[in-house]
């Protein structure tokens, strides 16, 4: 049951991984301050804000928006942290545009929820007037347990006064840095895509700069904006910081001029995710309900489909585990009954022993048949659900043979996740569950080009495996380029011997690479040095609290390095640089995709082991190698494949290249 908090009230937290969802009637900047047991902040590195959005166990929004989601992992907090304060500020207050005080807008609403969207506690911050910054609520540690408290403490002096009250000596500098980061985000943010016209025109329309709701998955370390999610406020509305009517101070944008302030949020219907679309008509008695695409919970259709896909994964894992457990029980019971029958000397001869053995086997067969019937019933439902979900998936979640790619347009926002292939189990050969990986990437990929025991016994030749591994790498890179907005993802290639030229043709010929594939030892050295320097620069900027103090023309997009034919052309220094990129690159937007033979790479000995363990291993052929820690399954991974003779990959990459040229003009 949700706890509706009032100022000063607290509530215990039973979960460690939480989301803090913020709704406001105007774009606000969200931040979070980490405090010690006395509530004091020990430096700017203890504050997560739009200019430095990630701290251990904490991630805040990267731009001002009317809706925010802050991610909190209390178990990841250091022992020195005893308090997490959620801060809100009006970013335009110092710029002379938009509302200058919270008393002139609808009361902000803050909800603490679990990862499944279940609301734990909520708080509507009422009673604000001249304040332009407010401590909304705080999560605090008390006797080893965490609680949430509604605070609602406002500051007319903005963030500078708020930070100074928290004991931070660099309060003014930090507040100025946050204002600057938010101002840059507001200047470059774009409007949500317009609704489709009745004629079905899907062409991209020119959009005026506008502020949309927070998307929450921007490239880390980038100072650019996050494209807004669908359903943002229209340009020129309350959420755009437009002029506010002045009548005695506080006004309600949705009430007649001069009326009292209505502190209920103008758009909030419920703090929980909106209900899914209407379900299918009721099924006939005794028949299962017909599945519907997107019937899971979520704030958007993309999130609903994402949750539905992983619900299918969990359902298949559970039903297969139940079947295997039932078969194991039947075998154990039969063995026990046979052992008991054989232990009796009277049953060893004659028809009595044979009858006991036949009865044991009959009971085994009956139990297995019952388990199989239950499994088949569940699999039929999953097959029916897959048949309606697969065609409804967006390009980021869809296979290359999905018709949605023929209507592909370069997206204007980063999707939640990316499809890396399919997963299946031997008990359900007809069901393929999409393997979705959240974006931005948290770890790199290793595509094994060595020999493998493929399910059908093919592709064991080393030459074929290397060719297939590069084809798989190109398919993954093409999908990453396709699902990111123009100019938000950059791909580099290191191919020391030039052996991957044929597989790389779709990338090189369409012009989507940052440059020609680097060849030879000199090319390897140059690319690795450039990306290593990029990681160092972004890290120094973030640690110094000045993420915008980067060289002019610095590329803030996500970076992917494809390394082919490792370890040829790599010396010890280059290997150490690769390890550095793997360890330090993902938090600042630099990722690695290795195409290499594990056995050949083992020549470097223990130096390479951390690199191998840090990357997600994939195979270019179907293989049982993905372990399921829940129930111990070995899932069969099937890599993504472009239909033979299809030009969909080149068509998509051609559009990506054209969009990048337009973006760079």
ZISULUR-V888703 format. One record per residue. N is the residue number from 1. RES is the residue in one letter. PSI is psi in whole degrees, -180 to 180 (* if undefined). Layout:
n=N res=RES psi=PSI
n=N res=RES psi=PSI
This chain:
n=1 res=X psi=138
n=2 res=X psi=138
n=3 res=X psi=114
n=4 res=X psi=102
n=5 res=X psi=151
n=6 res=X psi=168
n=7 res=X psi=128
n=8 res=X psi=-14
n=9 res=X psi=148
n=10 res=X psi=168
n=11 res=X psi=137
n=12 res=X psi=152
n=13 res=X psi=125
n=14 res=X psi=-7
n=15 res=X psi=152
n=16 res=X psi=-29
n=17 res=X psi=118
n=18 res=X psi=163
n=19 res=X psi=139
n=20 res=X psi=114
n=21 res=X psi=130
n=22 res=X psi=131
n=23 res=X psi=132
n=24 res=X psi=160
n=25 res=X psi=3
n=26 res=X psi=158
n=27 res=X psi=130
n=28 res=X psi=153
n=29 res=X psi=134
n=30 res=X psi=139
n=31 res=X psi=171
n=32 res=X psi=133
n=33 res=X psi=135
n=34 res=X psi=131
n=35 res=X psi=159
n=36 res=X psi=-168
n=37 res=X psi=-18
n=38 res=X psi=3
n=39 res=X psi=7
n=40 res=X psi=145
n=41 res=X psi=130
n=42 res=X psi=13
n=43 res=X psi=169
n=44 res=X psi=-24
n=45 res=X psi=-7
n=46 res=X psi=9
n=47 res=X psi=126
n=48 res=X psi=126
n=49 res=X psi=175
n=50 res=X psi=-27
n=51 res=X psi=-24
n=52 res=X psi=78
n=53 res=X psi=-9
n=54 res=X psi=128
n=55 res=X psi=163
n=56 res=X psi=119
n=57 res=X psi=12
n=58 res=X psi=136
n=59 res=X psi=128
n=60 res=X psi=175
n=61 res=X psi=155
n=62 res=X psi=2
n=63 res=X psi=168
n=64 res=X psi=140
n=65 res=X psi=163
n=66 res=X psi=-20
n=67 res=X psi=133
n=68 res=X psi=155
n=69 res=X psi=120
n=70 res=X psi=131
n=71 res=X psi=132
n=72 res=X psi=131
n=73 res=X psi=100
n=74 res=X psi=-30
n=75 res=X psi=-23
n=76 res=X psi=-4
n=77 res=X psi=144
n=78 res=X psi=162
n=79 res=X psi=-23
n=80 res=X psi=-17
n=81 res=X psi=123
n=82 res=X psi=-6
n=83 res=X psi=138
n=84 res=X psi=112
n=85 res=X psi=128
n=86 res=X psi=123
n=87 res=X psi=142
n=88 res=X psi=145
n=89 res=X psi=149
n=90 res=X psi=110
n=91 res=X psi=-26
n=92 res=X psi=2
n=93 res=X psi=-38
n=94 res=X psi=-11
n=95 res=X psi=-4
n=96 res=X psi=7
n=97 res=X psi=147
n=98 res=X psi=-179
n=99 res=X psi=140
n=100 res=X psi=-7
n=101 res=X psi=151
n=102 res=X psi=-20
n=103 res=X psi=-14
n=104 res=X psi=7
n=105 res=X psi=169
n=106 res=X psi=149
n=107 res=X psi=129
n=108 res=X psi=150
n=109 res=X psi=132
n=110 res=X psi=132
n=111 res=X psi=138
n=112 res=X psi=121
n=113 res=X psi=162
n=114 res=X psi=176
n=115 res=X psi=-21
n=116 res=X psi=5
n=117 res=X psi=-5
n=118 res=X psi=124
n=119 res=X psi=132
n=120 res=X psi=-48
n=121 res=X psi=153
n=122 res=X psi=160
n=123 res=X psi=125
n=124 res=X psi=121
n=125 res=X psi=95
n=126 res=X psi=169
n=127 res=X psi=9
n=128 res=X psi=149
n=129 res=X psi=-84
n=130 res=X psi=-4
n=131 res=X psi=141
n=132 res=X psi=-3
n=133 res=X psi=148
n=134 res=X psi=142
n=135 res=X psi=106
n=136 res=X psi=-58
n=137 res=X psi=172
n=138 res=X psi=142
n=139 res=X psi=126
n=140 res=X psi=151
n=141 res=X psi=129
n=142 res=X psi=114
n=143 res=X psi=45
n=144 res=X psi=-4
n=145 res=X psi=155
n=146 res=X psi=143
n=147 res=X psi=165
n=148 res=X psi=139
n=149 res=X psi=134
n=150 res=X psi=125
n=151 res=X psi=-68
n=152 res=X psi=28
n=153 res=X psi=117
n=154 res=X psi=161
n=155 res=X psi=121
n=156 res=X psi=-25
n=157 res=X psi=7
n=158 res=X psi=-159
n=159 res=X psi=-33
n=160 res=X psi=-45
n=161 res=X psi=-38
n=162 res=X psi=-49
n=163 res=X psi=-37
n=164 res=X psi=-38
n=165 res=X psi=-24
n=166 res=X psi=2
n=167 res=X psi=21
n=168 res=X psi=122
n=169 res=X psi=-31
n=170 res=X psi=36
n=171 res=X psi=-48
n=172 res=X psi=-43
n=173 res=X psi=-42
n=174 res=X psi=-42
n=175 res=X psi=-41
n=176 res=X psi=-39
n=177 res=X psi=-39
n=178 res=X psi=-44
n=179 res=X psi=-40
n=180 res=X psi=-43
n=181 res=X psi=-42
n=182 res=X psi=-40
n=183 res=X psi=-40
n=184 res=X psi=-38
n=185 res=X psi=-41
n=186 res=X psi=-36
n=187 res=X psi=-29
n=188 res=X psi=-3
n=189 res=X psi=152
n=190 res=X psi=160
n=191 res=X psi=153
n=192 res=X psi=152
n=193 res=X psi=141
n=194 res=X psi=157
n=195 res=X psi=152
n=196 res=X psi=138
n=197 res=X psi=159
n=198 res=X psi=-28
n=199 res=X psi=-2
n=200 res=X psi=19
n=201 res=X psi=122
n=202 res=X psi=9
n=203 res=X psi=148
n=204 res=X psi=128
n=205 res=X psi=152
n=206 res=X psi=136
n=207 res=X psi=133
n=208 res=X psi=152
n=209 res=X psi=135
n=210 res=X psi=165
n=211 res=X psi=126
n=212 res=X psi=175
n=213 res=X psi=155
n=214 res=X psi=135
n=215 res=X psi=-34
n=216 res=X psi=4
n=217 res=X psi=56
n=218 res=X psi=163
n=219 res=X psi=129
n=220 res=X psi=141
n=221 res=X psi=-5
n=222 res=X psi=143
n=223 res=X psi=-3
n=224 res=X psi=179
n=225 res=X psi=171
n=226 res=X psi=120
n=227 res=X psi=141
n=228 res=X psi=158
n=229 res=X psi=162
n=230 res=X psi=150
n=231 res=X psi=18
n=232 res=X psi=168
n=233 res=X psi=146
n=234 res=X psi=154
n=235 res=X psi=140
n=236 res=X psi=-1
n=237 res=X psi=-168
n=238 res=X psi=-38
n=239 res=X psi=-7
n=240 res=X psi=7
n=241 res=X psi=28
n=242 res=X psi=174
n=243 res=X psi=142
n=244 res=X psi=139
n=245 res=X psi=139
n=246 res=X psi=115
n=247 res=X psi=94
n=248 res=X psi=22
n=249 res=X psi=-97
n=250 res=X psi=136
n=251 res=X psi=159
n=252 res=X psi=117
n=253 res=X psi=-15
n=254 res=X psi=9
n=255 res=X psi=161
n=256 res=X psi=152
n=257 res=X psi=130
n=258 res=X psi=-4
n=259 res=X psi=170
n=260 res=X psi=161
n=261 res=X psi=129
n=262 res=X psi=112
n=263 res=X psi=1
n=264 res=X psi=137
n=265 res=X psi=134
n=266 res=X psi=-23
n=267 res=X psi=-11
n=268 res=X psi=121
n=269 res=X psi=-39
n=270 res=X psi=153
n=271 res=X psi=-17
n=272 res=X psi=162
n=273 res=X psi=148
n=274 res=X psi=152
n=275 res=X psi=154
n=276 res=X psi=168
n=277 res=X psi=163
n=278 res=X psi=139
n=279 res=X psi=170
n=280 res=X psi=160
n=281 res=X psi=151
n=282 res=X psi=141
n=283 res=X psi=165
n=284 res=X psi=151
n=285 res=X psi=132
n=286 res=X psi=-4
n=287 res=X psi=145
n=288 res=X psi=154
n=289 res=X psi=144
n=290 res=X psi=132
n=291 res=X psi=156
n=292 res=X psi=135
n=293 res=X psi=131
n=294 res=X psi=26
n=295 res=X psi=9
n=296 res=X psi=170
n=297 res=X psi=156
n=298 res=X psi=165
n=299 res=X psi=-10
n=300 res=X psi=166
n=301 res=X psi=-36
n=302 res=X psi=-45
n=303 res=X psi=-36
n=304 res=X psi=-45
n=305 res=X psi=-40
n=306 res=X psi=-48
n=307 res=X psi=-34
n=308 res=X psi=-41
n=309 res=X psi=-46
n=310 res=X psi=-23
n=311 res=X psi=-38
n=312 res=X psi=-41
n=313 res=X psi=-47
n=314 res=X psi=-41
n=315 res=X psi=-44
n=316 res=X psi=-40
n=317 res=X psi=-43
n=318 res=X psi=-46
n=319 res=X psi=-35
n=320 res=X psi=-39
n=321 res=X psi=-39
n=322 res=X psi=-40
n=323 res=X psi=-46
n=324 res=X psi=-39
n=325 res=X psi=-41
n=326 res=X psi=-40
n=327 res=X psi=-42
n=328 res=X psi=-41
n=329 res=X psi=-42
n=330 res=X psi=-42
n=331 res=X psi=-43
n=332 res=X psi=-41
n=333 res=X psi=-41
n=334 res=X psi=-43
n=335 res=X psi=-41
n=336 res=X psi=-42
n=337 res=X psi=-40
n=338 res=X psi=-38
n=339 res=X psi=-40
n=340 res=X psi=-38
n=341 res=X psi=-40
n=342 res=X psi=-23
n=343 res=X psi=-16
n=344 res=X psi=115
n=345 res=X psi=-28
n=346 res=X psi=-23
n=347 res=X psi=3
n=348 res=X psi=-22
n=349 res=X psi=156
n=350 res=X psi=-177
n=351 res=X psi=-16
n=352 res=X psi=-42
n=353 res=X psi=-43
n=354 res=X psi=-40
n=355 res=X psi=-39
n=356 res=X psi=-41
n=357 res=X psi=-42
n=358 res=X psi=-38
n=359 res=X psi=-39
n=360 res=X psi=-44
n=361 res=X psi=-35
n=362 res=X psi=-43
n=363 res=X psi=-37
n=364 res=X psi=-48
n=365 res=X psi=-40
n=366 res=X psi=-45
n=367 res=X psi=-44
n=368 res=X psi=-40
n=369 res=X psi=-40
n=370 res=X psi=-43
n=371 res=X psi=-40
n=372 res=X psi=-38
n=373 res=X psi=-41
n=374 res=X psi=-41
n=375 res=X psi=-46
n=376 res=X psi=-37
n=377 res=X psi=-44
n=378 res=X psi=-38
n=379 res=X psi=-37
n=380 res=X psi=-40
n=381 res=X psi=-39
n=382 res=X psi=-37
n=383 res=X psi=-44
n=384 res=X psi=-39
n=385 res=X psi=-41
n=386 res=X psi=-36
n=387 res=X psi=-26
n=388 res=X psi=-26
n=389 res=X psi=-44
n=390 res=X psi=-47
n=391 res=X psi=-20
n=392 res=X psi=-4
n=393 res=X psi=143
n=394 res=X psi=167
n=395 res=X psi=-38
n=396 res=X psi=-27
n=397 res=X psi=-9
n=398 res=X psi=157
n=399 res=X psi=166
n=400 res=X psi=-18
n=401 res=X psi=6
n=402 res=X psi=135
n=403 res=X psi=-17
n=404 res=X psi=-24
n=405 res=X psi=-24
n=406 res=X psi=-18
n=407 res=X psi=25
n=408 res=X psi=137
n=409 res=X psi=144
n=410 res=X psi=126
n=411 res=X psi=163
n=412 res=X psi=0
n=413 res=X psi=159
n=414 res=X psi=132
n=415 res=X psi=170
n=416 res=X psi=-39
n=417 res=X psi=174
n=418 res=X psi=140
n=419 res=X psi=123
n=420 res=X psi=-8
n=421 res=X psi=-156
n=422 res=X psi=156
n=423 res=X psi=143
n=424 res=X psi=167
n=425 res=X psi=153
n=426 res=X psi=-26
n=427 res=X psi=-15
n=428 res=X psi=72
n=429 res=X psi=-24
n=430 res=X psi=-7
n=431 res=X psi=127
n=432 res=X psi=119
n=433 res=X psi=124
n=434 res=X psi=134
n=435 res=X psi=106
n=436 res=X psi=134
n=437 res=X psi=126
n=438 res=X psi=147
n=439 res=X psi=150
n=440 res=X psi=160
n=441 res=X psi=138
n=442 res=X psi=-14
n=443 res=X psi=159
n=444 res=X psi=-176
n=445 res=X psi=143
n=446 res=X psi=114
n=447 res=X psi=112
n=448 res=X psi=118
n=449 res=X psi=7
n=450 res=X psi=175
n=451 res=X psi=145
n=452 res=X psi=155
n=453 res=X psi=77
n=454 res=X psi=157
n=455 res=X psi=-34
n=456 res=X psi=5
n=457 res=X psi=6
n=458 res=X psi=176
n=459 res=X psi=41
n=460 res=X psi=-10
n=461 res=X psi=136
n=462 res=X psi=-38
n=463 res=X psi=-44
n=464 res=X psi=-40
n=465 res=X psi=-41
n=466 res=X psi=-39
n=467 res=X psi=-45
n=468 res=X psi=-36
n=469 res=X psi=-42
n=470 res=X psi=-38
n=471 res=X psi=-41
n=472 res=X psi=-41
n=473 res=X psi=-42
n=474 res=X psi=-40
n=475 res=X psi=-42
n=476 res=X psi=-45
n=477 res=X psi=-41
n=478 res=X psi=-40
n=479 res=X psi=-40
n=480 res=X psi=-44
n=481 res=X psi=-36
n=482 res=X psi=-31
n=483 res=X psi=-9
n=484 res=X psi=149
n=485 res=X psi=161
n=486 res=X psi=132
n=487 res=X psi=4
n=488 res=X psi=0
n=489 res=X psi=131
n=490 res=X psi=137
n=491 res=X psi=130
n=492 res=X psi=151
n=493 res=X psi=134
n=494 res=X psi=116
n=495 res=X psi=80
n=496 res=X psi=-43
n=497 res=X psi=-1
n=498 res=X psi=19
n=499 res=X psi=-16
n=500 res=X psi=17
n=501 res=X psi=-42
n=502 res=X psi=-46
n=503 res=X psi=-31
n=504 res=X psi=-3
n=505 res=X psi=-44
n=506 res=X psi=-33
n=507 res=X psi=-43
n=508 res=X psi=-40
n=509 res=X psi=-29
n=510 res=X psi=-12
n=511 res=X psi=29
n=512 res=X psi=-9
n=513 res=X psi=156
n=514 res=X psi=-24
n=515 res=X psi=174
n=516 res=X psi=151
n=517 res=X psi=132
n=518 res=X psi=133
n=519 res=X psi=155
n=520 res=X psi=169
n=521 res=X psi=-36
n=522 res=X psi=-41
n=523 res=X psi=-41
n=524 res=X psi=-46
n=525 res=X psi=-43
n=526 res=X psi=-45
n=527 res=X psi=-46
n=528 res=X psi=-38
n=529 res=X psi=-40
n=530 res=X psi=-44
n=531 res=X psi=-36
n=532 res=X psi=-42
n=533 res=X psi=-37
n=534 res=X psi=-44
n=535 res=X psi=-43
n=536 res=X psi=-44
n=537 res=X psi=-46
n=538 res=X psi=-41
n=539 res=X psi=-44
n=540 res=X psi=-39
n=541 res=X psi=-41
n=542 res=X psi=-43
n=543 res=X psi=-31
n=544 res=X psi=1
n=545 res=X psi=21
n=546 res=X psi=69
n=547 res=X psi=-17
n=548 res=X psi=-5
n=549 res=X psi=59
n=550 res=X psi=159
n=551 res=X psi=149
n=552 res=X psi=140
n=553 res=X psi=11
n=554 res=X psi=131
n=555 res=X psi=112
n=556 res=X psi=6
n=557 res=X psi=164
n=558 res=X psi=142
n=559 res=X psi=135
n=560 res=X psi=128
n=561 res=X psi=119
n=562 res=X psi=122
n=563 res=X psi=117
n=564 res=X psi=147
n=565 res=X psi=30
n=566 res=X psi=140
n=567 res=X psi=15
n=568 res=X psi=130
n=569 res=X psi=6
n=570 res=X psi=129
n=571 res=X psi=-176
n=572 res=X psi=-37
n=573 res=X psi=-43
n=574 res=X psi=-38
n=575 res=X psi=-42
n=576 res=X psi=-36
n=577 res=X psi=-37
n=578 res=X psi=-45
n=579 res=X psi=-38
n=580 res=X psi=-43
n=581 res=X psi=-38
n=582 res=X psi=-42
n=583 res=X psi=-43
n=584 res=X psi=-13
n=585 res=X psi=-48
n=586 res=X psi=-42
n=587 res=X psi=-22
n=588 res=X psi=18
n=589 res=X psi=25
n=590 res=X psi=123
n=591 res=X psi=158
n=592 res=X psi=138
n=593 res=X psi=108
n=594 res=X psi=134
n=595 res=X psi=102
n=596 res=X psi=160
n=597 res=X psi=122
n=598 res=X psi=-41
n=599 res=X psi=-42
n=600 res=X psi=-39
n=601 res=X psi=-19
n=602 res=X psi=-9
n=603 res=X psi=-23
n=604 res=X psi=-6
n=605 res=X psi=-148
n=606 res=X psi=-16
n=607 res=X psi=-31
n=608 res=X psi=-14
n=609 res=X psi=-45
n=610 res=X psi=-34
n=611 res=X psi=-43
n=612 res=X psi=-42
n=613 res=X psi=-27
n=614 res=X psi=-19
n=615 res=X psi=151
n=616 res=X psi=116
n=617 res=X psi=130
n=618 res=X psi=162
n=619 res=X psi=148
n=620 res=X psi=-4
n=621 res=X psi=155
n=622 res=X psi=132
n=623 res=X psi=142
n=624 res=X psi=92
n=625 res=X psi=-1
n=626 res=X psi=114
n=627 res=X psi=144
n=628 res=X psi=108
n=629 res=X psi=-16
n=630 res=X psi=-58
n=631 res=X psi=7
n=632 res=X psi=16
n=633 res=X psi=151
n=634 res=X psi=101
n=635 res=X psi=142
n=636 res=X psi=119
n=637 res=X psi=132
n=638 res=X psi=121
n=639 res=X psi=160
n=640 res=X psi=142
n=641 res=X psi=139
n=642 res=X psi=134
n=643 res=X psi=139
n=644 res=X psi=133
n=645 res=X psi=-3
n=646 res=X psi=144
n=647 res=X psi=15
n=648 res=X psi=-36
n=649 res=X psi=-47
n=650 res=X psi=-37
n=651 res=X psi=-42
n=652 res=X psi=-46
n=653 res=X psi=-33
n=654 res=X psi=-42
n=655 res=X psi=-39
n=656 res=X psi=-45
n=657 res=X psi=-42
n=658 res=X psi=-41
n=659 res=X psi=-36
n=660 res=X psi=-40
n=661 res=X psi=-40
n=662 res=X psi=-40
n=663 res=X psi=-36
n=664 res=X psi=-6
n=665 res=X psi=*
